[in-house]
Amino acid sequence: MDPLDQHPIILFDGFCHLCNATVTFLLKHDRRHVLRFASLQSAAGARLMETCAKGSVLPDSVILIYKGECFTRSEAVLQAMRFLPAPWRWLAVFRIVPRPVRDWLYDGIARNRYRWFGRREQCRLPEPEERDRFLE
């Protein structure tokens, strides 16, 4: 089994304040330390994006990779919630909303994320106690 298949990996925009706040939230609430992270701008993120791309255009905000599957946009966010304890995992109930509707909302936020939440000058660096959760 590929070691990358053992943990869900979240690729995120390392310059986006909203994306970094989301990573901080996930780190705090993922008590079992299941989730792994890589910024889209990192070498690891670029390699993993290639495995998902397969000729398609991927979003530049959040992607979740788990057991050989790539989840994008709203589905990536809802899949990530699966790995958190209640009540956060209950957010998966929003999968009943048709994906085109969820993705329309997601795309609107993603398109405006720098304007609404700001942009960092450099990618988020993990704290020493978080380093084992980030891919190099």
N, CA, C and O atoms as a MOPAC input file, in Angstrom:
PM7 MOZYME 1SCF
protein

 N      0.83800 1    -1.17900 1     0.00000 1
 C      0.00000 1     0.00000 1     0.00000 1
 C      0.88800 1     1.24900 1     0.00000 1
 O      1.84100 1     1.33900 1     0.77300 1
 N      0.57300 1     2.19000 1    -0.85600 1
 C      1.29000 1     3.45100 1    -0.94300 1
 C      1.08200 1     4.23100 1     0.35200 1
 O     -0.05400 1     4.38600 1     0.79900 1
 N      2.16800 1     4.72800 1     0.96600 1
 C      2.00400 1     5.46800 1     2.22200 1
 C      1.09200 1     6.68200 1     2.06900 1
 O      0.46900 1     7.11200 1     3.04000 1
 N      1.00700 1     7.24200 1     0.85700 1
 C      0.12500 1     8.37600 1     0.64700 1
 C     -1.33900 1     7.97700 1     0.74800 1
 O     -2.19400 1     8.83500 1     0.97100 1
 N     -1.64800 1     6.69200 1     0.58900 1
 C     -3.02800 1     6.23700 1     0.69500 1
 C     -3.48400 1     6.08000 1     2.14200 1
 O     -4.67800 1     5.93000 1     2.40100 1
 N     -2.55500 1     6.11300 1     3.07500 1
 C     -2.91100 1     5.89900 1     4.47400 1
 C     -3.57000 1     7.12100 1     5.11200 1
 O     -4.32200 1     6.99000 1     6.07800 1
 N     -3.29300 1     8.29100 1     4.58100 1
 C     -3.82300 1     9.52700 1     5.15600 1
 C     -4.45400 1    10.38200 1     4.06500 1
 O     -3.92400 1    10.46300 1     2.95700 1
 N     -5.57300 1    11.01600 1     4.36800 1
 C     -6.10100 1    12.00500 1     3.43600 1
 C     -5.15100 1    13.20400 1     3.41000 1
 O     -4.67000 1    13.65100 1     4.45100 1
 N     -4.89200 1    13.70900 1     2.22200 1
 C     -3.98200 1    14.83400 1     2.05500 1
 C     -4.77900 1    16.02000 1     1.52400 1
 O     -5.51300 1    15.90400 1     0.54300 1
 N     -4.62400 1    17.13800 1     2.17700 1
 C     -5.30600 1    18.35500 1     1.75100 1
 C     -4.27700 1    19.29100 1     1.13900 1
 O     -3.30500 1    19.68600 1     1.78300 1
 N     -4.51600 1    19.63700 1    -0.12600 1
 C     -3.70300 1    20.63300 1    -0.81400 1
 C     -4.42700 1    21.96600 1    -0.69000 1
 O     -5.63200 1    22.04600 1    -0.93200 1
 N     -3.70500 1    23.00200 1    -0.31900 1
 C     -4.33600 1    24.30600 1    -0.07500 1
 C     -3.46100 1    25.42000 1    -0.62600 1
 O     -2.25800 1    25.24600 1    -0.81500 1
 N     -4.07600 1    26.55600 1    -0.87700 1
 C     -3.36300 1    27.74000 1    -1.34500 1
 C     -2.63300 1    28.35400 1    -0.15000 1
 O     -3.26200 1    28.91300 1     0.74900 1
 N     -1.32400 1    28.24900 1    -0.14700 1
 C     -0.52600 1    28.72100 1     0.97600 1
 C     -0.50300 1    30.22700 1     1.14300 1
 O     -0.09000 1    30.72000 1     2.19200 1
 N     -0.93800 1    30.97600 1     0.12900 1
 C     -0.95100 1    32.43800 1     0.22000 1
 C     -2.28700 1    32.98900 1     0.71000 1
 O     -2.37400 1    34.15900 1     1.08100 1
 N     -3.31300 1    32.16900 1     0.71600 1
 C     -4.67500 1    32.61400 1     1.02100 1
 C     -4.93100 1    32.56800 1     2.52700 1
 O     -4.73600 1    31.53600 1     3.16700 1
 N     -5.36900 1    33.70000 1     3.08400 1
 C     -5.67700 1    33.73300 1     4.51800 1
 C     -6.83000 1    32.78800 1     4.87100 1
 O     -6.77200 1    32.11100 1     5.89800 1
 N     -7.86300 1    32.73300 1     4.04800 1
 C     -8.98900 1    31.83600 1     4.31700 1
 C     -8.53700 1    30.38000 1     4.29300 1
 O     -8.91600 1    29.59800 1     5.16500 1
 N     -7.73500 1    30.01300 1     3.30600 1
 C     -7.24800 1    28.63100 1     3.21200 1
 C     -6.38100 1    28.27400 1     4.41800 1
 O     -6.48500 1    27.17200 1     4.95700 1
 N     -5.53100 1    29.20300 1     4.83600 1
 C     -4.67700 1    28.95800 1     5.99700 1
 C     -5.49100 1    28.86900 1     7.27800 1
 O     -5.17300 1    28.07200 1     8.16100 1
 N     -6.53700 1    29.68000 1     7.38900 1
 C     -7.41400 1    29.58900 1     8.55600 1
 C     -8.12800 1    28.23400 1     8.57100 1
 O     -8.34500 1    27.65100 1     9.63300 1
 N     -8.48500 1    27.74800 1     7.39900 1
 C     -9.12700 1    26.43000 1     7.29600 1
 C     -8.16600 1    25.33300 1     7.74000 1
 O     -8.56300 1    24.41900 1     8.46300 1
 N     -6.90900 1    25.41500 1     7.31600 1
 C     -5.89900 1    24.43400 1     7.72700 1
 C     -5.71300 1    24.48600 1     9.24100 1
 O     -5.63000 1    23.44100 1     9.88700 1
 N     -5.64700 1    25.67300 1     9.80900 1
 C     -5.51100 1    25.81500 1    11.26000 1
 C     -6.70000 1    25.17800 1    11.97800 1
 O     -6.52400 1    24.48600 1    12.98000 1
 N     -7.90600 1    25.41000 1    11.46900 1
 C     -9.11600 1    24.80700 1    12.03100 1
 C     -9.02000 1    23.27800 1    11.98100 1
 O     -9.29000 1    22.60100 1    12.97200 1
 N     -8.63300 1    22.74400 1    10.82200 1
 C     -8.54200 1    21.28400 1    10.67400 1
 C     -7.47600 1    20.69400 1    11.59300 1
 O     -7.69200 1    19.64500 1    12.19900 1
 N     -6.33900 1    21.35300 1    11.70000 1
 C     -5.28700 1    20.87900 1    12.61100 1
 C     -5.78200 1    20.82800 1    14.05000 1
 O     -5.50200 1    19.87900 1    14.78200 1
 N     -6.51400 1    21.84900 1    14.44000 1
 C     -7.02000 1    21.92600 1    15.81600 1
 C     -8.04400 1    20.82600 1    16.11500 1
 O     -8.04000 1    20.24800 1    17.20200 1
 N     -8.91400 1    20.54200 1    15.15500 1
 C    -10.02500 1    19.61800 1    15.41100 1
 C     -9.75300 1    18.17300 1    14.99900 1
 O    -10.51200 1    17.27900 1    15.37100 1
 N     -8.70400 1    17.93100 1    14.25000 1
 C     -8.34100 1    16.56700 1    13.85000 1
 C     -7.55000 1    15.92000 1    14.98300 1
 O     -6.32600 1    15.80700 1    14.92000 1
 N     -8.26500 1    15.50100 1    16.01000 1
 C     -7.63300 1    14.97500 1    17.22700 1
 C     -6.87000 1    13.67500 1    16.98700 1
 O     -5.93500 1    13.35500 1    17.72100 1
 N     -7.27000 1    12.92800 1    15.96000 1
 C     -6.60700 1    11.65100 1    15.67200 1
 C     -5.37500 1    11.84100 1    14.77900 1
 O     -4.66300 1    10.87700 1    14.49700 1
 N     -5.12400 1    13.05800 1    14.34000 1
 C     -3.97500 1    13.39000 1    13.48400 1
 C     -3.96500 1    12.56100 1    12.20500 1
 O     -2.93100 1    12.02200 1    11.81000 1
 N     -5.11100 1    12.46600 1    11.57200 1
 C     -5.26800 1    11.69000 1    10.34400 1
 C     -4.88800 1    12.51400 1     9.12100 1
 O     -4.23900 1    12.00700 1     8.20600 1
 N     -5.28500 1    13.76600 1     9.10200 1
 C     -5.09600 1    14.61500 1     7.92500 1
 C     -3.64600 1    15.03700 1     7.75500 1
 O     -2.93400 1    15.28800 1     8.72800 1
 N     -3.21800 1    15.11100 1     6.48300 1
 C     -1.90700 1    15.63300 1     6.11800 1
 C     -2.13700 1    16.81700 1     5.18500 1
 O     -3.19300 1    16.92700 1     4.56300 1
 N     -1.14600 1    17.70000 1     5.08900 1
 C     -1.31700 1    18.94900 1     4.35900 1
 C     -0.10400 1    19.24400 1     3.49200 1
 O      1.02200 1    18.86400 1     3.81300 1
 N     -0.36300 1    19.93300 1     2.38200 1
 C      0.70600 1    20.46000 1     1.53100 1
 C      0.14800 1    21.68000 1     0.81300 1
 O     -0.98300 1    21.66600 1     0.32700 1
 N      0.94900 1    22.72800 1     0.75100 1
 C      0.48300 1    23.89500 1     0.00400 1
 C      0.59900 1    23.58700 1    -1.48800 1
 O      1.46300 1    22.81900 1    -1.91200 1
 N     -0.26600 1    24.18500 1    -2.25700 1
 C     -0.23200 1    24.00200 1    -3.71200 1
 C      1.08100 1    24.52100 1    -4.28800 1
 O      1.51500 1    24.06600 1    -5.34700 1
 N      1.70900 1    25.46000 1    -3.60700 1
 C      2.93200 1    26.06600 1    -4.09400 1
 C      4.18400 1    25.25000 1    -3.75100 1
 O      5.26600 1    25.54700 1    -4.25700 1
 N      4.05200 1    24.24500 1    -2.91600 1
 C      5.20300 1    23.43100 1    -2.51100 1
 C      5.51600 1    22.37900 1    -3.57000 1
 O      4.68800 1    22.08400 1    -4.43200 1
 N      6.71900 1    21.82000 1    -3.49500 1
 C      7.10400 1    20.74700 1    -4.42000 1
 C      6.18500 1    19.54000 1    -4.24900 1
 O      5.76800 1    18.92600 1    -5.23100 1
 N      5.87000 1    19.20300 1    -2.99500 1
 C      4.96900 1    18.06600 1    -2.73800 1
 C      3.58900 1    18.35100 1    -3.31000 1
 O      2.97500 1    17.47600 1    -3.92000 1
 N      3.09900 1    19.57200 1    -3.11800 1
 C      1.79000 1    19.95000 1    -3.65700 1
 C      1.75400 1    19.86300 1    -5.17500 1
 O      0.78000 1    19.37600 1    -5.74900 1
 N      2.81300 1    20.33300 1    -5.82600 1
 C      2.88200 1    20.28200 1    -7.29600 1
 C      2.87600 1    18.83500 1    -7.79000 1
 O      2.19000 1    18.51000 1    -8.75800 1
 N      3.64400 1    17.96600 1    -7.12100 1
 C      3.67000 1    16.54400 1    -7.51700 1
 C      2.28900 1    15.91000 1    -7.36100 1
 O      1.82600 1    15.18500 1    -8.24200 1
 N      1.64400 1    16.18800 1    -6.24400 1
 C      0.32600 1    15.60300 1    -6.00000 1
 C     -0.72600 1    16.15400 1    -6.95700 1
 O     -1.63500 1    15.42900 1    -7.36200 1
 N     -0.61300 1    17.41900 1    -7.31800 1
 C     -1.54600 1    17.99800 1    -8.29400 1
 C     -1.43700 1    17.25600 1    -9.62800 1
 O     -2.44300 1    17.02000 1   -10.29600 1
 N     -0.21400 1    16.89100 1   -10.00900 1
 C     -0.01300 1    16.15800 1   -11.26100 1
 C     -0.73900 1    14.82100 1   -11.23700 1
 O     -1.27300 1    14.39200 1   -12.26000 1
 N     -0.76900 1    14.15200 1   -10.08200 1
 C     -1.44700 1    12.86600 1   -10.00200 1
 C     -2.95200 1    13.02400 1   -10.14900 1
 O     -3.63800 1    12.10100 1   -10.58800 1
 N     -3.46200 1    14.18600 1    -9.78600 1
 C     -4.90000 1    14.43000 1    -9.88100 1
 C     -5.31700 1    15.00200 1   -11.22600 1
 O     -6.42300 1    14.74100 1   -11.70000 1
 N     -4.44200 1    15.77400 1   -11.83900 1
 C     -4.83100 1    16.55600 1   -13.01500 1
 C     -5.35800 1    15.69300 1   -14.16100 1
 O     -6.50000 1    15.86700 1   -14.58400 1
 N     -4.55800 1    14.78300 1   -14.66000 1
 C     -4.97100 1    13.89800 1   -15.74900 1
 C     -5.76200 1    14.65800 1   -16.82000 1
 O     -6.83300 1    14.22600 1   -17.24500 1
 N     -5.20900 1    15.79900 1   -17.24400 1
 C     -5.82800 1    16.55500 1   -18.31800 1
 C     -6.93500 1    17.49200 1   -17.89200 1
 O     -7.49400 1    18.19000 1   -18.73800 1
 N     -7.27700 1    17.53700 1   -16.60800 1
 C     -8.34800 1    18.42800 1   -16.16900 1
 C     -7.74900 1    19.64800 1   -15.47400 1
 O     -6.61000 1    19.62200 1   -15.01000 1
 N     -8.52100 1    20.68500 1   -15.41500 1
 C     -8.10200 1    21.89100 1   -14.71400 1
 C     -8.56700 1    21.77200 1   -13.26800 1
 O     -9.75100 1    21.57400 1   -12.99700 1
 N     -7.63100 1    21.89400 1   -12.35900 1
 C     -7.94800 1    21.76500 1   -10.93900 1
 C     -8.10700 1    23.14200 1   -10.31800 1
 O     -7.49700 1    24.10600 1   -10.78000 1
 N     -8.91900 1    23.24400 1    -9.27700 1
 C     -9.06100 1    24.53500 1    -8.59800 1
 C     -7.75100 1    24.91600 1    -7.92300 1
 O     -6.91400 1    24.05800 1    -7.64100 1
 N     -7.58300 1    26.19000 1    -7.67100 1
 C     -6.35400 1    26.64700 1    -7.03200 1
 C     -6.57900 1    26.97700 1    -5.56600 1
 O     -5.90200 1    27.84400 1    -5.01400 1
 N     -7.51900 1    26.29600 1    -4.93400 1
 C     -7.78000 1    26.59900 1    -3.53200 1
 C     -7.70400 1    25.36600 1    -2.63800 1
 O     -6.81700 1    25.31000 1    -1.78600 1
 N     -8.58200 1    24.37500 1    -2.78200 1
 C     -8.55300 1    23.18600 1    -1.91700 1
 C     -8.79200 1    21.91800 1    -2.73300 1
 O     -9.70700 1    21.84300 1    -3.55300 1
 N     -7.93900 1    20.92500 1    -2.48100 1
 C     -8.07600 1    19.59900 1    -3.10100 1
 C     -7.80900 1    18.58500 1    -1.99400 1
 O     -6.89100 1    18.77400 1    -1.19500 1
 N     -8.59100 1    17.51800 1    -1.93400 1
 C     -8.34700 1    16.45000 1    -0.97300 1
 C     -8.06600 1    15.17600 1    -1.75900 1
 O     -8.81600 1    14.81400 1    -2.66600 1
 N     -6.98100 1    14.50500 1    -1.40300 1
 C     -6.59500 1    13.24800 1    -2.04600 1
 C     -6.65800 1    12.15700 1    -0.99000 1
 O     -6.07800 1    12.27800 1     0.08900 1
 N     -7.37900 1    11.08100 1    -1.32500 1
 C     -7.46500 1     9.97000 1    -0.38000 1
 C     -7.72400 1     8.68100 1    -1.13700 1
 O     -8.64000 1     8.59300 1    -1.95500 1
 N     -6.90400 1     7.68700 1    -0.85100 1
 C     -7.02200 1     6.35700 1    -1.45900 1
 C     -7.15100 1     6.43200 1    -2.98400 1
 O     -8.00700 1     5.78400 1    -3.58600 1
 N     -6.28700 1     7.23300 1    -3.57900 1
 C     -6.23700 1     7.32100 1    -5.02500 1
 C     -7.30400 1     8.19400 1    -5.66600 1
 O     -7.31900 1     8.34900 1    -6.88700 1
 N     -8.19400 1     8.76600 1    -4.87200 1
 C     -9.24300 1     9.64400 1    -5.41100 1
 C     -8.91600 1    11.08700 1    -5.09900 1
 O     -8.37700 1    11.40300 1    -4.03800 1
 N     -9.25100 1    11.96800 1    -6.04700 1
 C     -9.05600 1    13.39900 1    -5.86900 1
 C    -10.42100 1    14.06600 1    -5.77500 1
 O    -11.26100 1    13.93800 1    -6.66600 1
 N    -10.61800 1    14.77400 1    -4.68400 1
 C    -11.86700 1    15.49700 1    -4.47200 1
 C    -11.55600 1    16.98500 1    -4.58100 1
 O    -10.56000 1    17.46200 1    -4.03800 1
 N    -12.40500 1    17.70000 1    -5.27600 1
 C    -12.16100 1    19.11800 1    -5.48800 1
 C    -13.35500 1    19.94400 1    -5.01700 1
 O    -14.45900 1    19.43900 1    -4.81200 1
 N    -13.08400 1    21.22000 1    -4.86000 1
 C    -14.08600 1    22.22800 1    -4.55800 1
 C    -14.91700 1    21.85600 1    -3.33400 1
 O    -14.35300 1    21.48000 1    -2.30600 1
 N    -16.23900 1    21.95000 1    -3.41900 1
 C    -17.08000 1    21.70700 1    -2.23700 1
 C    -16.95400 1    20.27000 1    -1.74200 1
 O    -17.05600 1    20.01500 1    -0.54200 1
 N    -16.73400 1    19.34200 1    -2.65000 1
 C    -16.61100 1    17.93700 1    -2.23700 1
 C    -15.35400 1    17.72700 1    -1.39700 1
 O    -15.36700 1    16.91600 1    -0.47100 1
 N    -14.27500 1    18.43600 1    -1.70000 1
 C    -13.04600 1    18.32900 1    -0.91100 1
 C    -13.29200 1    18.80200 1     0.52300 1
 O    -12.83400 1    18.17400 1     1.47800 1
 N    -14.01100 1    19.90000 1     0.66400 1
 C    -14.30600 1    20.43500 1     1.99300 1
 C    -15.16900 1    19.45900 1     2.78800 1
 O    -14.88400 1    19.17800 1     3.95200 1
 N    -16.21600 1    18.94600 1     2.16000 1
 C    -17.11600 1    18.02500 1     2.86900 1
 C    -16.42700 1    16.69900 1     3.18600 1
 O    -16.67500 1    16.11200 1     4.24000 1
 N    -15.57300 1    16.22700 1     2.29700 1
 C    -14.81200 1    14.99800 1     2.58100 1
 C    -13.87500 1    15.20800 1     3.76400 1
 O    -13.71400 1    14.31000 1     4.59100 1
 N    -13.25700 1    16.38100 1     3.85500 1
 C    -12.35300 1    16.66700 1     4.97800 1
 C    -13.09900 1    16.60600 1     6.30600 1
 O    -12.54600 1    16.15700 1     7.31100 1
 N    -14.34300 1    17.05300 1     6.31400 1
 C    -15.14300 1    17.04700 1     7.55100 1
 C    -15.38200 1    15.63300 1     8.06900 1
 O    -15.56900 1    15.43600 1     9.27000 1
 N    -15.37700 1    14.65400 1     7.17800 1
 C    -15.57200 1    13.24500 1     7.57700 1
 C    -14.55800 1    12.79400 1     8.61600 1
 O    -14.84900 1    11.92400 1     9.43800 1
 N    -13.37500 1    13.38100 1     8.58100 1
 C    -12.28000 1    12.93100 1     9.43400 1
 C    -12.23500 1    13.65200 1    10.77400 1
 O    -11.35400 1    13.39400 1    11.59400 1
 N    -13.17200 1    14.54600 1    10.99100 1
 C    -13.23100 1    15.28300 1    12.24700 1
 C    -14.28400 1    14.66700 1    13.15900 1
 O    -15.18000 1    13.96400 1    12.69100 1
 N    -14.17900 1    14.92600 1    14.45300 1
 C    -15.19800 1    14.41300 1    15.37800 1
 C    -16.49900 1    15.20900 1    15.24100 1
 O    -16.53400 1    16.26900 1    14.61500 1
 N    -17.55700 1    14.67800 1    15.83400 1
 C    -18.82900 1    15.40600 1    15.90200 1
 C    -18.58600 1    16.65400 1    16.73900 1
 O    -17.77800 1    16.60600 1    17.66600 1
 N    -19.22700 1    17.72800 1    16.46300 1
 C    -20.30400 1    17.94000 1    15.49800 1
 C    -19.81700 1    18.28000 1    14.09000 1
 O    -20.62400 1    18.38100 1    13.16600 1
 N    -18.49900 1    18.45800 1    13.91600 1
 C    -17.98100 1    18.88200 1    12.60800 1
 C    -18.27400 1    17.88000 1    11.50800 1
 O    -18.57600 1    18.27300 1    10.38200 1
 N    -18.19000 1    16.58800 1    11.81400 1
 C    -18.44000 1    15.56800 1    10.78800 1
 C    -19.87800 1    15.63600 1    10.28100 1
 O    -20.16500 1    15.18700 1     9.17100 1
 N    -20.77800 1    16.19000 1    11.08000 1
 C    -22.17900 1    16.27600 1    10.68100 1
 C    -22.39300 1    17.25000 1     9.52100 1
 O    -23.43800 1    17.22600 1     8.87000 1
 N    -21.40300 1    18.10400 1     9.26400 1
 C    -21.52200 1    19.02400 1     8.12600 1
 C    -21.62200 1    18.27800 1     6.79300 1
 O    -22.03000 1    18.85100 1     5.78300 1
 N    -21.25200 1    17.02000 1     6.80000 1
 C    -21.37000 1    16.20800 1     5.58400 1
 C    -22.81300 1    16.09600 1     5.11700 1
 O    -23.06100 1    15.70400 1     3.97700 1
 N    -23.76100 1    16.42800 1     5.97000 1
 C    -25.16800 1    16.40300 1     5.57200 1
 C    -25.40400 1    17.33000 1     4.37200 1
 O    -26.36300 1    17.14100 1     3.62300 1
 N    -24.54200 1    18.31700 1     4.19200 1
 C    -24.69400 1    19.24200 1     3.06700 1
 C    -24.44800 1    18.57100 1     1.71600 1
 O    -24.62800 1    19.19600 1     0.67100 1
 N    -24.03600 1    17.30600 1     1.73500 1
 C    -23.91000 1    16.57200 1     0.47100 1
 C    -25.27200 1    16.35500 1    -0.17800 1
 O    -25.33900 1    16.00800 1    -1.35700 1
 N    -26.36100 1    16.55100 1     0.56900 1
 C    -27.69200 1    16.43300 1    -0.03300 1
 C    -27.97500 1    17.59800 1    -0.98200 1
 O    -28.82300 1    17.49100 1    -1.86800 1
 N    -27.26400 1    18.70400 1    -0.79200 1
 C    -27.38100 1    19.83500 1    -1.71500 1
 C    -26.70200 1    19.41300 1    -3.02000 1
 O    -25.56900 1    18.93400 1    -2.99000 1
 N    -27.36400 1    19.58100 1    -4.15300 1
 C    -26.74900 1    19.16700 1    -5.42900 1
 C    -25.37100 1    19.81200 1    -5.61800 1
 O    -25.17100 1    20.99400 1    -5.33800 1
 N    -24.43700 1    19.00100 1    -6.09700 1
 C    -23.05500 1    19.47500 1    -6.23400 1
 C    -22.93200 1    20.75000 1    -7.07400 1
 O    -22.14200 1    21.62100 1    -6.71100 1
 N    -23.67000 1    20.90400 1    -8.17400 1
 C    -23.54200 1    22.15900 1    -8.92800 1
 C    -23.87700 1    23.39200 1    -8.08300 1
 O    -23.26800 1    24.44700 1    -8.25800 1
 N    -24.82500 1    23.26400 1    -7.18500 1
 C    -25.18300 1    24.37900 1    -6.31100 1
 C    -24.05800 1    24.63000 1    -5.30600 1
 O    -23.65300 1    25.77300 1    -5.09400 1
 N    -23.55400 1    23.55100 1    -4.68700 1
 C    -22.44900 1    23.68000 1    -3.72600 1
 C    -21.22400 1    24.28700 1    -4.38900 1
 O    -20.58600 1    25.18200 1    -3.83400 1
 N    -20.89800 1    23.79200 1    -5.58700 1
 C    -19.71100 1    24.28200 1    -6.28000 1
 C    -19.87200 1    25.72300 1    -6.74700 1
 O    -18.89100 1    26.46400 1    -6.80900 1
 N    -21.08900 1    26.12800 1    -7.07500 1
 C    -21.33200 1    27.51700 1    -7.45400 1
 C    -20.99400 1    28.43300 1    -6.27400 1
 O    -20.33000 1    29.45700 1    -6.43900 1
 N    -21.46000 1    28.05100 1    -5.08600 1
 C    -21.16700 1    28.82300 1    -3.88800 1
 C    -19.66500 1    28.79000 1    -3.58000 1
 O    -19.06300 1    29.82400 1    -3.29000 1
 N    -19.07600 1    27.61000 1    -3.64600 1
 C    -17.63900 1    27.45000 1    -3.40100 1
 C    -16.83800 1    28.32600 1    -4.36000 1
 O    -15.92300 1    29.03700 1    -3.94500 1
 N    -17.18500 1    28.27200 1    -5.63800 1
 C    -16.44800 1    29.03600 1    -6.65100 1
 C    -16.54100 1    30.53900 1    -6.39200 1
 O    -15.56800 1    31.26500 1    -6.59900 1
 N    -17.70100 1    31.00600 1    -5.94400 1
 C    -17.85300 1    32.42000 1    -5.63200 1
 C    -16.92700 1    32.85400 1    -4.50500 1
 O    -16.31000 1    33.91700 1    -4.56600 1
 N    -16.83900 1    32.02600 1    -3.48700 1
 C    -15.93800 1    32.33600 1    -2.36600 1
 C    -14.48400 1    32.24400 1    -2.82400 1
 O    -13.68100 1    33.12700 1    -2.52200 1
 N    -14.14300 1    31.18100 1    -3.55000 1
 C    -12.76300 1    30.98400 1    -4.01200 1
 C    -12.31300 1    32.13500 1    -4.92200 1
 O    -11.17300 1    32.59100 1    -4.83500 1
 N    -13.20100 1    32.59000 1    -5.77900 1
 C    -12.87500 1    33.66900 1    -6.72000 1
 C    -12.57700 1    34.98500 1    -5.98200 1
 O    -11.76900 1    35.78900 1    -6.44800 1
 N    -13.21800 1    35.19700 1    -4.85700 1
 C    -13.08900 1    36.45100 1    -4.11500 1
 C    -12.25500 1    36.33900 1    -2.84000 1
 O    -12.17800 1    37.29800 1    -2.07200 1
 N    -11.63400 1    35.19300 1    -2.60300 1
 C    -10.97900 1    34.94800 1    -1.31700 1
 C     -9.86700 1    35.93800 1    -0.99900 1
 O     -9.71900 1    36.32500 1     0.16000 1
 N     -9.08600 1    36.35900 1    -1.97500 1
 C     -8.02100 1    37.32000 1    -1.68900 1
 C     -8.60700 1    38.68900 1    -1.35500 1
 O     -8.12000 1    39.37300 1    -0.45500 1
 N     -9.64400 1    39.08400 1    -2.07300 1
 C    -10.26200 1    40.39000 1    -1.84600 1
 C    -10.93600 1    40.43100 1    -0.46700 1
 O    -10.81000 1    41.41900 1     0.25600 1
 N    -11.65200 1    39.35600 1    -0.10400 1
 C    -12.40400 1    39.33400 1     1.14400 1
 C    -11.54200 1    39.02300 1     2.36700 1
 O    -11.74200 1    39.59900 1     3.43600 1
 N    -10.58600 1    38.11100 1     2.20500 1
 C     -9.82700 1    37.62700 1     3.36700 1
 C     -8.35500 1    38.01200 1     3.34300 1
 O     -7.67300 1    37.89400 1     4.36200 1
 N     -7.85500 1    38.46800 1     2.20800 1
 C     -6.47100 1    38.89500 1     2.10200 1
 C     -5.54700 1    37.81400 1     1.57300 1
 O     -5.91000 1    36.64500 1     1.44000 1
 N     -4.34300 1    38.26000 1     1.28000 1
 C     -3.31100 1    37.38100 1     0.70900 1
 C     -2.04100 1    37.55000 1     1.53700 1
 O     -1.64500 1    38.66400 1     1.87900 1
 N     -1.42400 1    36.43700 1     1.84400 1
 C     -0.17100 1    36.43900 1     2.59700 1
 C      0.99000 1    36.69500 1     1.64800 1
 O      0.89600 1    36.42100 1     0.45200 1
 N      2.06500 1    37.21100 1     2.17400 1
 C      3.27100 1    37.45300 1     1.37700 1
 C      4.04500 1    36.15600 1     1.13200 1
 O      4.75400 1    36.03100 1     0.13400 1
 N      3.90700 1    35.20300 1     2.03900 1
 C      4.59100 1    33.91500 1     1.88400 1
 C      3.68900 1    32.79300 1     2.38700 1
 O      2.74900 1    33.02500 1     3.14700 1
 N      3.98900 1    31.59100 1     1.95600 1
 C      3.18100 1    30.43600 1     2.35100 1
 C      3.28900 1    30.19300 1     3.85100 1
 O      4.27700 1    30.55000 1     4.49300 1
 N      2.25300 1    29.58200 1     4.38000 1
 C      2.20800 1    29.22100 1     5.79100 1
 C      3.30800 1    28.21100 1     6.09100 1
 O      3.47600 1    27.23100 1     5.36500 1
 N      4.04000 1    28.45000 1     7.14200 1
 C      5.03900 1    27.49700 1     7.60300 1
 C      4.46600 1    26.78600 1     8.82400 1
 O      3.91000 1    27.42700 1     9.71600 1
 N      4.60100 1    25.46400 1     8.86300 1
 C      4.03900 1    24.73700 1    10.01000 1
 C      4.81500 1    25.04100 1    11.29300 1
 O      6.02600 1    25.26200 1    11.27900 1
 N      4.07500 1    25.04400 1    12.39100 1
 C      4.70300 1    25.16300 1    13.70600 1
 C      5.50500 1    23.87900 1    13.95800 1
 O      5.20900 1    22.85000 1    13.35100 1
 N      6.50000 1    23.91700 1    14.82800 1
 C      7.30700 1    22.70600 1    15.07000 1
 C      6.46100 1    21.47400 1    15.41000 1
 O      6.75900 1    20.37500 1    14.94200 1
 N      5.40900 1    21.64900 1    16.22100 1
 C      4.57800 1    20.50200 1    16.60600 1
 C      3.66600 1    20.03000 1    15.47300 1
 O      3.02700 1    18.98400 1    15.59500 1
 N      3.59800 1    20.77500 1    14.38800 1
 C      2.75000 1    20.40000 1    13.23400 1
 C      3.55400 1    19.79700 1    12.08700 1
 O      2.96900 1    19.26400 1    11.14400 1
 N      4.86800 1    19.87000 1    12.14600 1
 C      5.70700 1    19.50600 1    10.99300 1
 C      5.43300 1    18.11300 1    10.44900 1
 O      5.47400 1    17.90600 1     9.23700 1
 N      5.15600 1    17.15600 1    11.32500 1
 C      4.91500 1    15.78300 1    10.85900 1
 C      3.59300 1    15.66100 1    10.10800 1
 O      3.33600 1    14.62200 1     9.49900 1
 N      2.75500 1    16.68000 1    10.13400 1
 C      1.46600 1    16.64900 1     9.45100 1
 C      1.55200 1    17.29200 1     8.06300 1
 O      0.59800 1    17.21700 1     7.28800 1
 N      2.68400 1    17.92300 1     7.74300 1
 C      2.87000 1    18.59600 1     6.46900 1
 C      3.85700 1    17.81700 1     5.60200 1
 O      4.87700 1    17.33500 1     6.09200 1
 N      3.54800 1    17.70000 1     4.32100 1
 C      4.42900 1    17.01000 1     3.38100 1
 C      5.48400 1    17.97900 1     2.90000 1
 O      5.19900 1    19.15300 1     2.66100 1
 N      6.68600 1    17.49700 1     2.76100 1
 C      7.81300 1    18.33700 1     2.30600 1
 C      7.87500 1    18.32400 1     0.79200 1
 O      8.74700 1    18.96400 1     0.20400 1

